């Protein structure tokens, strides 16, 4: 969420002249904004610039290229607390000397400085390659505080209100001033407290890195056995000559796409089977839900991983029929989103989702997780993309899925378990990030003391998890001691996943 989301909700307030700052807009002095400023300033705090040895600065507008170049992030890469690097733009490598000062370092906090819906989002850079920012981002290089704590503070409710106070301009032309960013009051608890909170974000990144490595292991296993299916051998012909044996369930011209037929014949020759022989496709709908029901829309499904980010029916503003989701793989019907494939874990079975999703039910002893991995792979997408039909919104149907030709590897169950652990790691990483923000808010709200977190951090340093477990057990999806569902559904699993991700990293 950007910090301007609440900006127009209610901005009638009475303040003293001592509270006046550079901006004289009503939104700057909304009750929530002035409360945040007063509350943080009543605690031990410093200006944000004072914890940085280098000046907080924004990037310059780079020269973009369509070909290979220097990786550059934009506001679109700051959706979460950790910078997303999957979809970077490229800038001209010849301009490296011009953009050198806007190259990111590990632990840098970037803040989006403009744009309705994106302004004020703070994200932490955790990459190990050369990445640059553009002119819509600030770099905050916190060397005198835990940078991961700083990021969590700026993403907390109170931090976002302090960022909101520096917004100027009208809708569509919103900007954050550099000087305001420098002067933001940063709540500065004990260094051990900062480390405890910052470590939650570092644990999230560690878990995500491990999850990606597990997904890569699955992908590599498929490619090592069926490498030619992942190659692009299109000749560019605008026609295909189909043999009688190739004409099966449809006369859709896309079914005879040369690359689709090549992949199917190749996989079949190596022992591949029809998807319909090992799984079924269902599509039951329901209207039996309320505003708090868990909802899985297309935007909740990652295109490149098994990460799943469900929301609620109320937040998604859903009405009418929704898909009744079963445990197992789901795949989107719309062609632009055919890589929107995910797995509905057991604890989300019975929730509802977009009617653009189809549910997959494995037969016999085939791993549902293995089927998920197949459907997400280029091997399956090459067979599905050409058969989508329709004008404005081309779609596939259940028959297109059932007529896929797919391989069954001997270690399919083991490979499926890798993907299952990957999704568990993603869910846990999301909880860790949320925990970091909630802990900042709990400290400022007085729901937990610095001493509690100091004790927990000291105990963790000698491998004692009791205090940490007690704190995490108090967290729900609404905060600390605040009702709602537990943020960590299984703390034993949390510590087990952390241990596994650490051993892999070592």
C-alpha positions in Angstrom: 0.0 0.0 0.0 1.3 3.5 -0.8 1.3 6.1 1.9 -1.2 8.3 0.1 -4.0 5.7 0.3 -5.5 7.4 3.4 -4.6 10.9 2.5 -8.1 12.1 1.5 -10.0 10.3 4.2 -10.3 12.9 6.9 -8.2 16.0 7.4 -9.9 18.3 9.8 -7.7 18.9 12.8 -6.7 21.6 15.3 -3.0 22.0 15.9 -0.7 24.5 17.7 1.6 26.8 15.8 4.5 24.8 17.1 3.4 21.9 15.0 3.5 23.8 11.7 6.1 22.5 9.2 7.0 23.4 5.7 3.7 22.3 4.1 0.5 24.2 4.7 -1.9 21.7 3.2 -4.7 20.2 5.3 -3.6 16.6 4.4 -0.2 17.2 6.1 -2.0 17.7 9.4 -4.5 14.9 9.4 -5.2 13.7 13.0 -3.4 10.4 12.2 -0.4 12.2 10.8 0.0 14.6 13.8 -0.5 11.7 16.2 2.2 9.8 14.5 4.6 12.7 14.7 3.9 13.4 18.3 4.0 9.8 19.4 7.4 9.1 17.7 8.9 12.4 18.9 7.9 11.4 22.4 10.3 8.4 22.2 14.0 8.3 21.6 14.3 9.4 18.0 16.7 11.0 15.5 16.4 12.5 12.0 16.6 9.9 9.3 19.6 11.6 7.7 21.6 11.4 10.9 21.9 7.6 10.6 23.3 7.9 7.1 26.9 8.8 6.3 26.0 9.7 2.8 23.2 12.2 1.9 19.8 10.8 1.1 19.4 11.4 -2.6 17.2 10.6 -5.6 18.5 9.0 -8.8 18.8 10.7 -12.1 16.7 9.9 -15.1 18.6 7.1 -17.0 18.8 6.3 -20.6 16.8 3.1 -21.1 17.6 0.4 -23.7 15.6 -2.6 -24.9 18.7 -4.8 -25.1 21.0 -6.0 -22.4 22.4 -3.3 -20.1 22.5 -2.3 -16.5 19.7 -3.5 -14.3 17.5 -0.6 -13.0 14.6 -0.7 -10.6 11.5 1.5 -10.7 8.6 2.1 -8.3 7.0 -1.2 -9.7 9.8 -3.1 -7.9 8.9 -1.7 -4.5 5.6 -3.4 -3.9 6.9 -5.2 -0.8 9.4 -4.5 2.0 12.0 -6.4 0.0 12.9 -5.0 -3.5 11.6 -7.3 -6.3 14.3 -7.9 -8.9 12.4 -10.2 -11.3 11.3 -7.5 -13.7 14.1 -4.9 -13.9 14.4 -2.4 -16.8 17.7 -2.0 -18.6 19.7 1.2 -18.9 22.6 1.9 -21.4 25.8 0.4 -20.1 27.7 3.3 -21.8 26.2 5.7 -19.2 27.7 3.8 -16.2 29.8 6.8 -15.2 26.7 9.0 -15.2 24.6 6.7 -12.9 27.4 5.4 -10.7 26.2 7.3 -7.6 22.8 5.6 -7.9 24.0 2.1 -7.8 22.5 0.2 -4.9 24.4 -1.6 -2.1 23.1 -4.5 0.1 20.8 -3.1 2.8 20.0 0.2 1.0 16.5 1.4 1.7 14.8 2.9 -1.4 11.7 5.1 -1.1 9.4 5.9 -4.0 9.2 9.7 -4.3 6.3 10.2 -6.7 3.1 8.7 -8.2 -0.4 8.2 -6.8 -0.6 4.6 -5.5 3.2 4.1 -5.3 4.5 7.2 -3.4 6.3 6.6 -0.1 6.8 2.9 -0.4 10.0 1.9 1.3 11.8 -1.3 0.3 15.1 -2.9 1.2 17.6 -4.0 -1.5 19.0 -7.4 -0.8 20.6 -8.3 -4.1 24.2 -9.3 -4.8 24.5 -7.9 -8.3 24.8 -4.4 -9.7 21.4 -2.7 -9.7 20.6 1.0 -10.2 17.7 3.3 -9.3 15.9 5.8 -11.6 14.8 9.3 -10.8 11.6 8.2 -9.0 13.4 6.7 -6.1 15.5 7.9 -3.1 18.4 6.0 -1.7 18.7 5.8 2.1 22.0 4.2 3.1 21.6 3.7 6.9 25.1 3.0 8.3 24.5 4.1 11.9 21.3 2.0 12.5 20.1 -1.5 11.4 19.0 -0.8 7.8 16.5 -3.6 7.9 15.0 -2.1 11.0 14.8 1.2 9.3 13.0 -0.3 6.4 10.5 -2.0 8.7 9.9 1.3 10.6 9.2 3.2 7.4 6.8 0.4 6.3 4.9 0.4 9.6 1.7 2.3 10.1 3.5 5.1 12.1 6.4 5.3 9.6 4.0 5.6 6.7 2.1 8.5 8.3 5.4 10.3 8.8 6.2 9.8 5.1 2.7 10.9 4.2 3.3 14.3 5.9 5.8 15.2 3.2 3.6 14.6 0.2 2.7 17.6 -1.9 0.9 18.1 -5.2 -2.5 17.0 -6.5 -3.6 13.5 -7.5 -1.6 12.2 -10.4 1.3 14.6 -9.6 2.2 13.7 -6.1 5.8 14.2 -4.9 7.9 13.6 -1.7 10.5 16.2 -0.9 14.1 15.2 -0.3 14.4 17.5 2.7 11.3 16.0 4.3 12.8 12.5 4.0 16.0 13.6 5.6 14.1 15.1 8.6 11.7 12.2 9.3 11.8 11.3 13.0 13.2 7.8 13.2 12.3 5.9 16.3 15.6 4.6 17.6 15.3 1.8 20.1 18.2 -0.2 21.6 20.6 -1.7 19.0 19.6 -5.2 20.1 15.9 -4.3 19.5 16.8 -3.0 16.0 18.7 -6.3 15.3 15.8 -8.4 16.6 13.4 -6.7 14.3 15.8 -6.4 11.4 16.6 -10.1 11.7 13.0 -10.9 11.0 13.3 -9.2 7.6 16.7 -10.9 7.0 15.1 -14.3 7.8 12.4 -13.5 5.2 15.0 -12.9 2.5 16.9 -16.1 3.5 13.7 -18.1 3.3 12.8 -16.6 -0.1 16.3 -17.3 -1.5 16.0 -20.9 -0.3 12.5 -21.2 -1.9 13.9 -20.0 -5.2 16.7 -22.6 -5.1 14.2 -25.4 -4.5 12.1 -24.2 -7.5 15.3 -24.1 -9.6 16.1 -27.7 -8.6 12.6 -28.8 -9.9 13.1 -26.8 -13.1 16.6 -28.2 -13.7 15.3 -31.8 -13.1 12.8 -31.4 -15.9 15.2 -29.8 -18.2 17.9 -32.4 -17.6 15.5 -35.2 -18.7 13.4 -33.3 -21.4 15.8 -30.6 -22.5 14.5 -30.3 -26.1 11.0 -29.4 -24.8 12.4 -26.2 -23.4 14.2 -25.2 -26.6 12.7 -22.8 -29.2 12.7 -24.6 -32.6 10.1 -22.5 -34.4 10.8 -22.0 -38.1 8.4 -19.1 -38.5 6.0 -20.9 -40.8 2.5 -19.6 -40.8 1.0 -23.0 -41.5 1.2 -26.6 -40.3 0.5 -29.9 -42.0 -1.4 -32.1 -39.5 -1.5 -35.8 -39.8 -4.7 -37.7 -39.0 -3.1 -38.9 -35.7 -2.6 -35.3 -34.7 -6.3 -34.4 -35.0 -7.8 -35.3 -31.6 -10.3 -33.2 -29.6 -10.3 -30.0 -31.5 -10.0 -28.4 -35.0 -8.6 -25.2 -33.4 -5.7 -24.1 -35.7 -3.7 -23.4 -32.6 -3.7 -27.1 -31.7 -1.5 -27.7 -34.8 1.1 -25.0 -34.0 4.4 -26.5 -35.1 6.1 -26.0 -31.7 3.2 -27.4 -29.8 3.1 -30.6 -31.9 6.9 -30.9 -31.7 6.9 -30.8 -27.9 4.0 -33.2 -27.6 5.7 -35.7 -29.9 9.0 -35.4 -28.2 7.6 -35.9 -24.7 5.4 -38.7 -25.9 8.3 -40.5 -27.4 10.1 -40.4 -24.1 7.2 -42.0 -22.2 5.0 -39.0 -21.7 1.3 -39.4 -20.9 -1.9 -37.4 -21.4 -2.6 -35.1 -18.5 -6.2 -36.5 -18.4 -4.8 -39.9 -17.5 -3.2 -38.7 -14.3 -5.5 -35.8 -13.3 -9.0 -34.3 -13.6 -10.1 -30.7 -13.9 -13.0 -29.3 -11.9 -14.7 -25.9 -11.7 -17.4 -25.8 -9.0 -18.6 -22.3 -8.1 -20.3 -20.9 -5.0 -21.8 -17.8 -3.6 -21.6 -19.0 0.0 -19.0 -16.6 1.4 -18.8 -13.4 3.4 -16.5 -10.4 3.4 -14.0 -12.1 5.7 -13.7 -15.2 3.5 -10.2 -15.9 2.1 -10.0 -15.0 -1.6 -7.5 -16.0 -4.2 -7.6 -13.7 -7.3 -5.2 -13.8 -10.3 -3.2 -11.0 -8.7 -2.6 -13.2 -5.6 -0.7 -15.8 -7.8 2.9 -15.2 -8.7 3.8 -15.7 -12.3 7.3 -16.8 -11.6 7.1 -18.8 -8.3 4.8 -20.7 -6.1 4.3 -17.7 -3.8 0.6 -17.1 -3.0 -0.7 -13.9 -1.5 -4.4 -14.4 -0.7 -6.6 -11.5 0.5 -10.2 -11.4 1.7 -13.4 -11.1 -0.3 -14.0 -7.7 1.2 -10.6 -6.3 0.3 -11.0 -7.7 -3.3 -14.5 -6.3 -3.5 -15.9 -9.6 -4.9 -19.5 -10.1 -5.7 -21.4 -12.9 -7.5 -20.1 -16.4 -8.0 -16.6 -17.4 -7.1 -14.6 -20.6 -7.6 -14.7 -23.0 -4.7 -11.1 -23.9 -4.2 -9.9 -27.4 -3.5 -6.5 -28.5 -2.2 -4.3 -28.9 -5.2 -3.0 -27.1 -8.3 -5.0 -24.3 -9.9 -4.4 -22.8 -13.3 -5.8 -19.6 -14.9 -7.8 -19.8 -18.1 -6.9 -16.4 -19.6 -4.1 -16.5 -22.1 -2.1 -13.5 -20.8 -2.1 -15.3 -17.4 -1.5 -18.9 -18.2 1.6 -18.8 -16.1 -0.7 -17.9 -13.1 -0.5 -21.4 -11.8 -0.4 -22.1 -8.0 -1.1 -24.7 -5.4 -3.9 -24.3 -2.9 -2.5 -25.8 0.4 -4.7 -27.7 2.8 -5.2 -24.8 5.2 -6.7 -22.7 2.3 -8.9 -25.5 0.9 -12.6 -24.3 1.0 -11.7 -20.7 0.3 -12.9 -19.0 -2.8 -11.2 -17.6 -5.8 -11.5 -16.1 -9.3 -13.8 -18.0 -11.7 -10.9 -17.7 -14.1 -9.2 -20.5 -12.1 -9.6 -24.2 -12.8 -8.9 -26.7 -10.1 -6.7 -29.7 -10.8 -7.3 -33.0 -8.9 -4.5 -35.7 -9.3 -5.4 -39.3 -9.8 -3.8 -42.3 -8.0 -0.4 -41.7 -6.4 0.6 -38.8 -8.6 1.9 -35.8 -6.5 -0.3 -32.7 -6.9 2.8 -30.6 -6.2 4.5 -32.3 -9.1 1.5 -31.6 -11.4 1.7 -27.9 -10.2 5.4 -27.8 -11.3 4.6 -29.3 -14.7 1.7 -26.8 -15.4 4.0 -23.9 -14.4 6.8 -25.0 -16.7 7.5 -23.9 -20.2 6.9 -27.5 -21.3 3.2 -27.1 -20.5 2.9 -23.5 -21.5 4.1 -24.2 -25.0 1.2 -26.6 -25.4 -1.4 -24.3 -23.9 -0.7 -20.8 -25.3 -1.6 -21.7 -28.9 -5.0 -23.3 -28.1 -6.4 -20.3 -26.2 -9.5 -19.1 -28.2 -11.6 -16.0 -28.1 -11.4 -12.4 -29.3 -10.6 -9.8 -26.6 -9.9 -12.4 -23.9 -8.6 -15.7 -25.3 -9.1 -18.6 -22.9 -8.2 -22.2 -22.5 -10.7 -24.8 -21.2 -10.5 -28.1 -19.3 -10.1 -30.1 -22.5 -7.0 -28.1 -23.4 -5.5 -29.0 -20.0 -6.5 -32.7 -20.1 -4.9 -33.1 -23.6 -1.5 -31.9 -22.5 1.3 -34.5 -23.0 3.5 -34.5 -19.8 6.4 -36.5 -18.4 6.3 -38.5 -15.2 9.7 -38.6 -13.6 10.5 -41.5 -11.2 11.2 -39.1 -8.4 8.1 -37.0 -9.0 7.0 -37.2 -5.4 10.4 -36.0 -4.1 10.4 -33.2 -6.7 6.9 -32.2 -5.6 8.0 -32.1 -1.9 10.7 -29.5 -2.9 7.9 -27.2 -4.3 5.8 -27.8 -1.2 8.7 -26.7 1.0 9.2 -23.7 -1.3 5.7 -22.5 -0.8 5.9 -23.0 2.9 9.0 -20.9 2.9 7.3 -18.1 0.9 4.4 -18.1 3.4 6.8 -18.0 6.3 8.8 -15.2 4.7 5.7 -13.1 4.3 4.8 -13.7 8.0 8.4 -12.6 9.0 8.1 -9.3 7.1 4.7 -8.7 8.6 6.1 -9.5 12.1 8.8 -6.9 11.7 6.3 -4.2 10.9 3.9 -5.3 13.7 6.8 -5.3 16.2 7.7 -1.7 15.4 4.0 -0.7 15.8 3.8 -2.7 19.1 6.8 -0.9 20.5 5.4 2.5 19.6 2.0 1.6 20.9 3.5 0.3 24.2 2.2 -3.3 23.6 5.6 -4.7 24.0 8.7 -3.2 25.7 12.2 -2.8 24.4 13.4 -5.1 27.3 11.1 -7.9 26.0 12.9 -7.8 22.6 16.3 -7.3 24.1 15.8 -10.5 26.2 14.6 -12.4 23.1 17.6 -11.3 21.1 20.1 -12.2 23.8 18.4 -15.6 24.1 18.5 -16.2 20.4 22.3 -15.5 20.4 22.8 -18.5 22.6 20.3 -20.6 20.6 17.4 -20.3 23.1 14.1 -19.7 21.3 11.7 -19.5 24.3 11.3 -15.7 24.5 11.2 -15.4 20.7 8.5 -18.1 20.5 6.4 -16.3 23.2 6.6 -13.0 21.2 5.7 -14.6 17.9 2.9 -16.5 19.4 1.2 -13.2 20.3 1.2 -12.0 16.7 -1.9 -12.3 14.6 -2.8 -11.0 11.1 -4.0 -7.9 12.9 -1.1 -7.1 15.1 0.0 -8.1 18.6 -2.6 -9.3 21.1 -5.2 -8.0 18.6 -7.5 -10.9 17.7 -7.5 -12.5 14.3 -5.7 -15.5 12.9 -2.2 -16.4 14.2 0.5 -14.9 12.0 2.6 -18.0 12.4 0.3 -21.0 12.2 3.0 -23.5 13.1 6.0 -22.2 15.1 7.7 -25.6 15.0 7.5 -25.5 11.3 8.8 -21.9 11.3 12.0 -22.9 13.2 12.4 -26.0 11.1 12.2 -24.1 7.8 14.7 -21.5 9.2 17.1 -24.3 10.0 16.7 -25.9 6.6 17.3 -22.6 4.8 20.4 -21.9 6.9 21.9 -25.3 6.3 21.4 -24.8 2.5 22.9 -21.4 2.7 26.0 -22.7 4.5 
